[in-house]
Amino acid sequence: LIEAGVDAIHPIQALAAGMDPQNLKNKFGGQVSFCGGVDTQELLPNGTPEQVEAKVKELRTIFPTGLIISPSHEGLQADVPPRNVKALFDEATKIY
């Protein structure tokens, strides 16, 4: 994809095989940007706001540039507590 001129990949699907953020950064960092990385299957519906914030901080450490932090692969479902959505976007926007 990179050779074809793709400059951004969406999504980093948090729980999918081969989508570990650190491995993606090590292999493709500087060649392509990424979008995603925040797990919508387990973390957002079942985690705490503090766990969501910690994940965003982890992603920001791995990708200080070249990442749009967002839910990993699909829309937010009804079972995601609003406090976790707020935690995700509050923490993600701190870098901007």
Biopython code that builds the backbone (N, CA, C, O; Angstrom):
import numpy as np
from Bio.PDB.StructureBuilder import StructureBuilder

atoms = [
    (1, "LEU", "N", (0.819, -1.200, 0.000)),
    (1, "LEU", "CA", (0.000, 0.000, 0.000)),
    (1, "LEU", "C", (0.858, 1.258, 0.000)),
    (1, "LEU", "O", (0.548, 2.230, -0.688)),
    (2, "ILE", "N", (1.939, 1.234, 0.774)),
    (2, "ILE", "CA", (2.811, 2.399, 0.840)),
    (2, "ILE", "C", (3.413, 2.681, -0.530)),
    (2, "ILE", "O", (3.474, 3.834, -0.958)),
    (3, "GLU", "N", (3.855, 1.636, -1.216)),
    (3, "GLU", "CA", (4.427, 1.806, -2.552)),
    (3, "GLU", "C", (3.410, 2.358, -3.535)),
    (3, "GLU", "O", (3.786, 3.011, -4.508)),
    (4, "ALA", "N", (2.130, 2.108, -3.299)),
    (4, "ALA", "CA", (1.074, 2.623, -4.168)),
    (4, "ALA", "C", (0.720, 4.072, -3.859)),
    (4, "ALA", "O", (-0.091, 4.677, -4.560)),
    (5, "GLY", "N", (1.327, 4.635, -2.808)),
    (5, "GLY", "CA", (1.083, 6.035, -2.487)),
    (5, "GLY", "C", (0.142, 6.281, -1.330)),
    (5, "GLY", "O", (-0.176, 7.431, -1.030)),
    (6, "VAL", "N", (-0.313, 5.224, -0.673)),
    (6, "VAL", "CA", (-1.176, 5.400, 0.488)),
    (6, "VAL", "C", (-0.364, 6.062, 1.592)),
    (6, "VAL", "O", (0.748, 5.628, 1.890)),
    (7, "ASP", "N", (-0.912, 7.111, 2.200)),
    (7, "ASP", "CA", (-0.165, 7.802, 3.253)),
    (7, "ASP", "C", (-0.824, 7.722, 4.618)),
    (7, "ASP", "O", (-0.291, 8.253, 5.593)),
    (8, "ALA", "N", (-1.977, 7.065, 4.706)),
    (8, "ALA", "CA", (-2.641, 6.874, 5.997)),
    (8, "ALA", "C", (-3.412, 5.556, 5.974)),
    (8, "ALA", "O", (-4.012, 5.183, 4.966)),
    (9, "ILE", "N", (-3.379, 4.866, 7.105)),
    (9, "ILE", "CA", (-4.081, 3.587, 7.248)),
    (9, "ILE", "C", (-5.129, 3.735, 8.346)),
    (9, "ILE", "O", (-4.819, 4.152, 9.462)),
    (10, "HIS", "N", (-6.364, 3.390, 8.020)),
    (10, "HIS", "CA", (-7.442, 3.357, 9.004)),
    (10, "HIS", "C", (-8.113, 2.011, 8.863)),
    (10, "HIS", "O", (-8.556, 1.676, 7.764)),
    (11, "PRO", "N", (-8.210, 1.244, 9.886)),
    (11, "PRO", "CA", (-7.908, 1.557, 11.270)),
    (11, "PRO", "C", (-6.702, 0.775, 11.782)),
    (11, "PRO", "O", (-6.233, -0.170, 11.148)),
    (12, "ILE", "N", (-6.218, 1.192, 12.939)),
    (12, "ILE", "CA", (-5.468, 0.283, 13.790)),
    (12, "ILE", "C", (-6.562, -0.373, 14.619)),
    (12, "ILE", "O", (-7.065, 0.224, 15.570)),
    (13, "GLN", "N", (-6.927, -1.584, 14.266)),
    (13, "GLN", "CA", (-7.983, -2.292, 14.986)),
    (13, "GLN", "C", (-7.365, -2.945, 16.209)),
    (13, "GLN", "O", (-6.601, -3.903, 16.091)),
    (14, "ALA", "N", (-7.692, -2.433, 17.364)),
    (14, "ALA", "CA", (-6.975, -2.719, 18.605)),
    (14, "ALA", "C", (-6.774, -4.199, 18.910)),
    (14, "ALA", "O", (-5.697, -4.573, 19.374)),
    (15, "LEU", "N", (-7.744, -5.038, 18.675)),
    (15, "LEU", "CA", (-7.634, -6.440, 19.064)),
    (15, "LEU", "C", (-7.333, -7.384, 17.900)),
    (15, "LEU", "O", (-7.304, -8.600, 18.090)),
    (16, "ALA", "N", (-7.112, -6.853, 16.716)),
    (16, "ALA", "CA", (-6.873, -7.701, 15.547)),
    (16, "ALA", "C", (-5.418, -8.163, 15.485)),
    (16, "ALA", "O", (-4.505, -7.450, 15.902)),
    (17, "ALA", "N", (-5.227, -9.356, 14.963)),
    (17, "ALA", "CA", (-3.875, -9.894, 14.786)),
    (17, "ALA", "C", (-3.073, -8.988, 13.860)),
    (17, "ALA", "O", (-3.586, -8.508, 12.848)),
    (18, "GLY", "N", (-1.826, -8.761, 14.210)),
    (18, "GLY", "CA", (-0.949, -7.954, 13.369)),
    (18, "GLY", "C", (-1.132, -6.461, 13.508)),
    (18, "GLY", "O", (-0.524, -5.697, 12.758)),
    (19, "MET", "N", (-1.950, -6.026, 14.442)),
    (19, "MET", "CA", (-2.235, -4.603, 14.588)),
    (19, "MET", "C", (-1.667, -4.005, 15.871)),
    (19, "MET", "O", (-2.142, -2.964, 16.323)),
    (20, "ASP", "N", (-0.670, -4.635, 16.459)),
    (20, "ASP", "CA", (-0.053, -4.074, 17.652)),
    (20, "ASP", "C", (0.567, -2.720, 17.303)),
    (20, "ASP", "O", (1.411, -2.646, 16.410)),
    (21, "PRO", "N", (0.166, -1.652, 17.989)),
    (21, "PRO", "CA", (0.657, -0.321, 17.633)),
    (21, "PRO", "C", (2.180, -0.194, 17.624)),
    (21, "PRO", "O", (2.735, 0.428, 16.718)),
    (22, "GLN", "N", (2.859, -0.764, 18.604)),
    (22, "GLN", "CA", (4.325, -0.640, 18.635)),
    (22, "GLN", "C", (4.965, -1.339, 17.446)),
    (22, "GLN", "O", (5.917, -0.820, 16.864)),
    (23, "ASN", "N", (4.455, -2.512, 17.077)),
    (23, "ASN", "CA", (4.991, -3.213, 15.905)),
    (23, "ASN", "C", (4.736, -2.433, 14.625)),
    (23, "ASN", "O", (5.607, -2.368, 13.757)),
    (24, "LEU", "N", (3.553, -1.841, 14.498)),
    (24, "LEU", "CA", (3.258, -1.024, 13.318)),
    (24, "LEU", "C", (4.204, 0.166, 13.237)),
    (24, "LEU", "O", (4.713, 0.489, 12.163)),
    (25, "LYS", "N", (4.436, 0.812, 14.361)),
    (25, "LYS", "CA", (5.354, 1.952, 14.397)),
    (25, "LYS", "C", (6.764, 1.514, 14.010)),
    (25, "LYS", "O", (7.428, 2.180, 13.215)),
    (26, "ASN", "N", (7.219, 0.395, 14.571)),
    (26, "ASN", "CA", (8.564, -0.091, 14.266)),
    (26, "ASN", "C", (8.722, -0.434, 12.789)),
    (26, "ASN", "O", (9.770, -0.182, 12.195)),
    (27, "LYS", "N", (7.682, -1.008, 12.205)),
    (27, "LYS", "CA", (7.773, -1.469, 10.821)),
    (27, "LYS", "C", (7.515, -0.367, 9.796)),
    (27, "LYS", "O", (8.172, -0.317, 8.757)),
    (28, "PHE", "N", (6.552, 0.523, 10.090)),
    (28, "PHE", "CA", (6.122, 1.482, 9.076)),
    (28, "PHE", "C", (6.232, 2.947, 9.496)),
    (28, "PHE", "O", (5.914, 3.842, 8.713)),
    (29, "GLY", "N", (6.678, 3.194, 10.722)),
    (29, "GLY", "CA", (6.745, 4.564, 11.216)),
    (29, "GLY", "C", (7.531, 5.462, 10.275)),
    (29, "GLY", "O", (8.602, 5.086, 9.798)),
    (30, "GLY", "N", (7.004, 6.638, 10.009)),
    (30, "GLY", "CA", (7.643, 7.575, 9.106)),
    (30, "GLY", "C", (7.243, 7.400, 7.655)),
    (30, "GLY", "O", (7.473, 8.293, 6.840)),
    (31, "GLN", "N", (6.648, 6.267, 7.318)),
    (31, "GLN", "CA", (6.229, 6.019, 5.942)),
    (31, "GLN", "C", (4.738, 6.238, 5.740)),
    (31, "GLN", "O", (4.288, 6.548, 4.636)),
    (32, "VAL", "N", (3.979, 6.073, 6.811)),
    (32, "VAL", "CA", (2.527, 6.153, 6.723)),
    (32, "VAL", "C", (1.992, 6.591, 8.087)),
    (32, "VAL", "O", (2.597, 6.306, 9.120)),
    (33, "SER", "N", (0.872, 7.274, 8.078)),
    (33, "SER", "CA", (0.197, 7.646, 9.323)),
    (33, "SER", "C", (-0.914, 6.644, 9.601)),
    (33, "SER", "O", (-1.353, 5.914, 8.712)),
    (34, "PHE", "N", (-1.355, 6.626, 10.846)),
    (34, "PHE", "CA", (-2.383, 5.675, 11.256)),
    (34, "PHE", "C", (-3.538, 6.395, 11.935)),
    (34, "PHE", "O", (-3.388, 7.507, 12.442)),
    (35, "CYS", "N", (-4.692, 5.739, 11.934)),
    (35, "CYS", "CA", (-5.874, 6.246, 12.620)),
    (35, "CYS", "C", (-6.473, 5.086, 13.402)),
    (35, "CYS", "O", (-6.601, 3.978, 12.882)),
    (36, "GLY", "N", (-6.836, 5.344, 14.640)),
    (36, "GLY", "CA", (-7.473, 4.307, 15.445)),
    (36, "GLY", "C", (-6.673, 3.966, 16.674)),
    (36, "GLY", "O", (-5.939, 4.796, 17.210)),
    (37, "GLY", "N", (-6.821, 2.737, 17.114)),
    (37, "GLY", "CA", (-6.028, 2.221, 18.204)),
    (37, "GLY", "C", (-6.726, 2.089, 19.538)),
    (37, "GLY", "O", (-6.214, 1.410, 20.428)),
    (38, "VAL", "N", (-7.878, 2.713, 19.709)),
    (38, "VAL", "CA", (-8.586, 2.607, 20.984)),
    (38, "VAL", "C", (-9.662, 1.527, 20.831)),
    (38, "VAL", "O", (-10.569, 1.652, 20.008)),
    (39, "ASP", "N", (-9.550, 0.492, 21.617)),
    (39, "ASP", "CA", (-10.392, -0.700, 21.536)),
    (39, "ASP", "C", (-11.860, -0.390, 21.814)),
    (39, "ASP", "O", (-12.214, 0.104, 22.885)),
    (40, "THR", "N", (-12.708, -0.692, 20.827)),
    (40, "THR", "CA", (-14.149, -0.483, 20.977)),
    (40, "THR", "C", (-14.888, -1.736, 21.432)),
    (40, "THR", "O", (-16.082, -1.675, 21.723)),
    (41, "GLN", "N", (-14.192, -2.876, 21.497)),
    (41, "GLN", "CA", (-14.854, -4.126, 21.854)),
    (41, "GLN", "C", (-14.815, -4.413, 23.350)),
    (41, "GLN", "O", (-15.791, -4.913, 23.909)),
    (42, "GLU", "N", (-13.709, -4.106, 23.995)),
    (42, "GLU", "CA", (-13.567, -4.389, 25.424)),
    (42, "GLU", "C", (-13.337, -3.118, 26.248)),
    (42, "GLU", "O", (-14.061, -2.852, 27.208)),
    (43, "LEU", "N", (-12.326, -2.342, 25.864)),
    (43, "LEU", "CA", (-11.928, -1.197, 26.679)),
    (43, "LEU", "C", (-13.018, -0.137, 26.792)),
    (43, "LEU", "O", (-13.411, 0.224, 27.902)),
    (44, "LEU", "N", (-13.508, 0.362, 25.676)),
    (44, "LEU", "CA", (-14.493, 1.444, 25.769)),
    (44, "LEU", "C", (-15.790, 1.026, 26.454)),
    (44, "LEU", "O", (-16.288, 1.785, 27.286)),
    (45, "PRO", "N", (-16.366, -0.140, 26.152)),
    (45, "PRO", "CA", (-17.612, -0.485, 26.843)),
    (45, "PRO", "C", (-17.429, -0.932, 28.292)),
    (45, "PRO", "O", (-18.323, -0.726, 29.113)),
    (46, "ASN", "N", (-16.284, -1.541, 28.622)),
    (46, "ASN", "CA", (-16.125, -2.165, 29.934)),
    (46, "ASN", "C", (-15.058, -1.540, 30.824)),
    (46, "ASN", "O", (-15.014, -1.823, 32.021)),
    (47, "GLY", "N", (-14.212, -0.707, 30.269)),
    (47, "GLY", "CA", (-13.129, -0.115, 31.044)),
    (47, "GLY", "C", (-13.579, 1.102, 31.832)),
    (47, "GLY", "O", (-14.729, 1.534, 31.764)),
    (48, "THR", "N", (-12.635, 1.631, 32.573)),
    (48, "THR", "CA", (-12.879, 2.861, 33.331)),
    (48, "THR", "C", (-12.336, 4.042, 32.540)),
    (48, "THR", "O", (-11.520, 3.857, 31.637)),
    (49, "PRO", "N", (-12.774, 5.251, 32.866)),
    (49, "PRO", "CA", (-12.188, 6.418, 32.207)),
    (49, "PRO", "C", (-10.665, 6.465, 32.370)),
    (49, "PRO", "O", (-9.956, 6.880, 31.453)),
    (50, "GLU", "N", (-10.174, 6.051, 33.509)),
    (50, "GLU", "CA", (-8.726, 6.055, 33.744)),
    (50, "GLU", "C", (-8.003, 5.072, 32.815)),
    (50, "GLU", "O", (-6.900, 5.353, 32.348)),
    (51, "GLN", "N", (-8.619, 3.937, 32.553)),
    (51, "GLN", "CA", (-8.021, 2.964, 31.629)),
    (51, "GLN", "C", (-8.023, 3.503, 30.199)),
    (51, "GLN", "O", (-7.065, 3.304, 29.452)),
    (52, "VAL", "N", (-9.100, 4.184, 29.828)),
    (52, "VAL", "CA", (-9.176, 4.790, 28.499)),
    (52, "VAL", "C", (-8.093, 5.857, 28.362)),
    (52, "VAL", "O", (-7.382, 5.893, 27.358)),
    (53, "GLU", "N", (-7.965, 6.715, 29.353)),
    (53, "GLU", "CA", (-6.926, 7.752, 29.327)),
    (53, "GLU", "C", (-5.539, 7.124, 29.223)),
    (53, "GLU", "O", (-4.690, 7.616, 28.479)),
    (54, "ALA", "N", (-5.305, 6.046, 29.961)),
    (54, "ALA", "CA", (-3.999, 5.377, 29.924)),
    (54, "ALA", "C", (-3.698, 4.832, 28.530)),
    (54, "ALA", "O", (-2.558, 4.899, 28.070)),
    (55, "LYS", "N", (-4.712, 4.293, 27.857)),
    (55, "LYS", "CA", (-4.511, 3.773, 26.501)),
    (55, "LYS", "C", (-4.165, 4.895, 25.543)),
    (55, "LYS", "O", (-3.277, 4.746, 24.704)),
    (56, "VAL", "N", (-4.859, 6.017, 25.660)),
    (56, "VAL", "CA", (-4.563, 7.157, 24.794)),
    (56, "VAL", "C", (-3.132, 7.643, 25.040)),
    (56, "VAL", "O", (-2.406, 7.938, 24.092)),
    (57, "LYS", "N", (-2.732, 7.725, 26.297)),
    (57, "LYS", "CA", (-1.354, 8.136, 26.618)),
    (57, "LYS", "C", (-0.338, 7.155, 26.034)),
    (57, "LYS", "O", (0.699, 7.566, 25.513)),
    (58, "GLU", "N", (-0.637, 5.860, 26.121)),
    (58, "GLU", "CA", (0.252, 4.844, 25.542)),
    (58, "GLU", "C", (0.393, 5.045, 24.039)),
    (58, "GLU", "O", (1.503, 5.014, 23.507)),
    (59, "LEU", "N", (-0.727, 5.252, 23.355)),
    (59, "LEU", "CA", (-0.689, 5.474, 21.906)),
    (59, "LEU", "C", (0.084, 6.739, 21.567)),
    (59, "LEU", "O", (0.840, 6.769, 20.596)),
    (60, "ARG", "N", (-0.101, 7.766, 22.356)),
    (60, "ARG", "CA", (0.599, 9.026, 22.119)),
    (60, "ARG", "C", (2.109, 8.848, 22.315)),
    (60, "ARG", "O", (2.901, 9.487, 21.622)),
    (61, "THR", "N", (2.507, 7.991, 23.245)),
    (61, "THR", "CA", (3.927, 7.704, 23.461)),
    (61, "THR", "C", (4.510, 6.941, 22.271)),
    (61, "THR", "O", (5.617, 7.236, 21.819)),
    (62, "ILE", "N", (3.770, 5.974, 21.774)),
    (62, "ILE", "CA", (4.230, 5.185, 20.624)),
    (62, "ILE", "C", (4.283, 6.048, 19.372)),
    (62, "ILE", "O", (5.246, 5.984, 18.608)),
    (63, "PHE", "N", (3.255, 6.849, 19.164)),
    (63, "PHE", "CA", (3.136, 7.692, 17.977)),
    (63, "PHE", "C", (3.084, 9.162, 18.390)),
    (63, "PHE", "O", (1.995, 9.735, 18.428)),
    (64, "PRO", "N", (4.218, 9.793, 18.701)),
    (64, "PRO", "CA", (4.151, 11.207, 19.059)),
    (64, "PRO", "C", (3.649, 12.064, 17.891)),
    (64, "PRO", "O", (3.097, 13.144, 18.100)),
    (65, "THR", "N", (3.842, 11.580, 16.673)),
    (65, "THR", "CA", (3.248, 12.170, 15.470)),
    (65, "THR", "C", (2.797, 11.009, 14.599)),
    (65, "THR", "O", (3.211, 9.870, 14.815)),
    (66, "GLY", "N", (1.959, 11.287, 13.628)),
    (66, "GLY", "CA", (1.563, 10.254, 12.686)),
    (66, "GLY", "C", (0.442, 9.350, 13.146)),
    (66, "GLY", "O", (0.286, 8.245, 12.626)),
    (67, "LEU", "N", (-0.352, 9.806, 14.125)),
    (67, "LEU", "CA", (-1.498, 9.014, 14.562)),
    (67, "LEU", "C", (-2.671, 9.927, 14.859)),
    (67, "LEU", "O", (-2.529, 10.934, 15.553)),
    (68, "ILE", "N", (-3.822, 9.572, 14.334)),
    (68, "ILE", "CA", (-5.076, 10.183, 14.745)),
    (68, "ILE", "C", (-5.681, 9.211, 15.742)),
    (68, "ILE", "O", (-6.044, 8.091, 15.381)),
    (69, "ILE", "N", (-5.793, 9.630, 16.992)),
    (69, "ILE", "CA", (-6.319, 8.754, 18.035)),
    (69, "ILE", "C", (-7.835, 8.752, 17.936)),
    (69, "ILE", "O", (-8.479, 9.798, 18.016)),
    (70, "SER", "N", (-8.394, 7.564, 17.760)),
    (70, "SER", "CA", (-9.840, 7.444, 17.631)),
    (70, "SER", "C", (-10.248, 6.025, 18.003)),
    (70, "SER", "O", (-9.399, 5.151, 18.176)),
    (71, "PRO", "N", (-11.565, 5.801, 18.125)),
    (71, "PRO", "CA", (-12.010, 4.421, 18.281)),
    (71, "PRO", "C", (-11.450, 3.591, 17.132)),
    (71, "PRO", "O", (-11.293, 4.085, 16.016)),
    (72, "SER", "N", (-11.156, 2.352, 17.410)),
    (72, "SER", "CA", (-10.323, 1.591, 16.493)),
    (72, "SER", "C", (-10.933, 1.245, 15.154)),
    (72, "SER", "O", (-10.245, 1.367, 14.140)),
    (73, "HIS", "N", (-12.166, 0.825, 15.088)),
    (73, "HIS", "CA", (-12.589, 0.287, 13.800)),
    (73, "HIS", "C", (-14.065, 0.434, 13.471)),
    (73, "HIS", "O", (-14.467, 0.102, 12.356)),
    (74, "GLU", "N", (-14.837, 0.887, 14.333)),
    (74, "GLU", "CA", (-16.259, 0.998, 14.025)),
    (74, "GLU", "C", (-16.853, 2.132, 14.839)),
    (74, "GLU", "O", (-16.180, 2.726, 15.681)),
    (75, "GLY", "N", (-18.098, 2.422, 14.586)),
    (75, "GLY", "CA", (-18.759, 3.445, 15.382)),
    (75, "GLY", "C", (-18.907, 3.013, 16.825)),
    (75, "GLY", "O", (-18.835, 1.827, 17.145)),
    (76, "LEU", "N", (-19.111, 3.968, 17.674)),
    (76, "LEU", "CA", (-19.332, 3.660, 19.084)),
    (76, "LEU", "C", (-20.722, 3.059, 19.255)),
    (76, "LEU", "O", (-21.707, 3.576, 18.729)),
    (77, "GLN", "N", (-20.781, 1.975, 19.990)),
    (77, "GLN", "CA", (-22.045, 1.296, 20.227)),
    (77, "GLN", "C", (-22.741, 1.865, 21.462)),
    (77, "GLN", "O", (-22.142, 2.607, 22.240)),
    (78, "ALA", "N", (-23.995, 1.510, 21.626)),
    (78, "ALA", "CA", (-24.808, 2.046, 22.721)),
    (78, "ALA", "C", (-24.304, 1.638, 24.099)),
    (78, "ALA", "O", (-24.637, 2.284, 25.093)),
    (79, "ASP", "N", (-23.504, 0.572, 24.175)),
    (79, "ASP", "CA", (-23.032, 0.112, 25.484)),
    (79, "ASP", "C", (-21.775, 0.837, 25.975)),
    (79, "ASP", "O", (-21.256, 0.510, 27.042)),
    (80, "VAL", "N", (-21.287, 1.803, 25.221)),
    (80, "VAL", "CA", (-20.112, 2.569, 25.648)),
    (80, "VAL", "C", (-20.573, 3.706, 26.557)),
    (80, "VAL", "O", (-21.339, 4.569, 26.128)),
    (81, "PRO", "N", (-20.115, 3.713, 27.801)),
    (81, "PRO", "CA", (-20.525, 4.781, 28.713)),
    (81, "PRO", "C", (-20.027, 6.146, 28.224)),
    (81, "PRO", "O", (-18.875, 6.273, 27.809)),
    (82, "PRO", "N", (-20.878, 7.150, 28.271)),
    (82, "PRO", "CA", (-20.454, 8.491, 27.846)),
    (82, "PRO", "C", (-19.184, 8.965, 28.549)),
    (82, "PRO", "O", (-18.387, 9.686, 27.948)),
    (83, "ARG", "N", (-18.977, 8.579, 29.805)),
    (83, "ARG", "CA", (-17.769, 9.017, 30.524)),
    (83, "ARG", "C", (-16.503, 8.487, 29.852)),
    (83, "ARG", "O", (-15.458, 9.134, 29.912)),
    (84, "ASN", "N", (-16.584, 7.314, 29.209)),
    (84, "ASN", "CA", (-15.413, 6.772, 28.516)),
    (84, "ASN", "C", (-15.165, 7.486, 27.194)),
    (84, "ASN", "O", (-14.016, 7.681, 26.795)),
    (85, "VAL", "N", (-16.228, 7.871, 26.521)),
    (85, "VAL", "CA", (-16.079, 8.660, 25.296)),
    (85, "VAL", "C", (-15.443, 10.005, 25.640)),
    (85, "VAL", "O", (-14.534, 10.466, 24.949)),
    (86, "LYS", "N", (-15.922, 10.618, 26.699)),
    (86, "LYS", "CA", (-15.359, 11.897, 27.142)),
    (86, "LYS", "C", (-13.888, 11.740, 27.509)),
    (86, "LYS", "O", (-13.067, 12.580, 27.140)),
    (87, "ALA", "N", (-13.547, 10.684, 28.225)),
    (87, "ALA", "CA", (-12.153, 10.451, 28.608)),
    (87, "ALA", "C", (-11.267, 10.295, 27.376)),
    (87, "ALA", "O", (-10.162, 10.836, 27.332)),
    (88, "LEU", "N", (-11.747, 9.559, 26.380)),
    (88, "LEU", "CA", (-10.980, 9.359, 25.152)),
    (88, "LEU", "C", (-10.683, 10.695, 24.487)),
    (88, "LEU", "O", (-9.527, 11.000, 24.194)),
    (89, "PHE", "N", (-11.708, 11.484, 24.250)),
    (89, "PHE", "CA", (-11.506, 12.719, 23.502)),
    (89, "PHE", "C", (-10.845, 13.812, 24.330)),
    (89, "PHE", "O", (-10.092, 14.622, 23.789)),
    (90, "ASP", "N", (-11.110, 13.850, 25.619)),
    (90, "ASP", "CA", (-10.407, 14.820, 26.472)),
    (90, "ASP", "C", (-8.907, 14.546, 26.460)),
    (90, "ASP", "O", (-8.105, 15.468, 26.312)),
    (91, "GLU", "N", (-8.535, 13.298, 26.614)),
    (91, "GLU", "CA", (-7.101, 12.955, 26.637)),
    (91, "GLU", "C", (-6.476, 13.110, 25.256)),
    (91, "GLU", "O", (-5.351, 13.596, 25.138)),
    (92, "ALA", "N", (-7.185, 12.706, 24.222)),
    (92, "ALA", "CA", (-6.636, 12.793, 22.864)),
    (92, "ALA", "C", (-6.393, 14.234, 22.441)),
    (92, "ALA", "O", (-5.428, 14.511, 21.730)),
    (93, "THR", "N", (-7.239, 15.141, 22.859)),
    (93, "THR", "CA", (-7.083, 16.533, 22.424)),
    (93, "THR", "C", (-6.050, 17.296, 23.235)),
    (93, "THR", "O", (-5.729, 18.433, 22.887)),
    (94, "LYS", "N", (-5.527, 16.727, 24.284)),
    (94, "LYS", "CA", (-4.482, 17.403, 25.061)),
    (94, "LYS", "C", (-3.229, 17.655, 24.239)),
    (94, "LYS", "O", (-2.476, 18.583, 24.535)),
    (95, "ILE", "N", (-2.993, 16.853, 23.218)),
    (95, "ILE", "CA", (-1.778, 17.027, 22.425)),
    (95, "ILE", "C", (-1.923, 18.117, 21.380)),
    (95, "ILE", "O", (-0.931, 18.521, 20.773)),
    (96, "TYR", "N", (-3.117, 18.596, 21.160)),
    (96, "TYR", "CA", (-3.330, 19.614, 20.152)),
    (96, "TYR", "C", (-3.533, 20.924, 20.827)),
    (96, "TYR", "O", (-3.733, 21.939, 20.159)),
]
sb = StructureBuilder()
sb.init_structure("model")
sb.init_model(0)
sb.init_chain("A")
sb.init_seg("    ")
for serial, (resi, resn, name, xyz) in enumerate(atoms, 1):
    if name == "N":
        sb.init_residue(resn, " ", resi, " ")
    sb.init_atom(name, np.array(xyz, "f"), 0.0, 1.0, " ", f" {name:<3s}", serial, name[0])
structure = sb.get_structure()
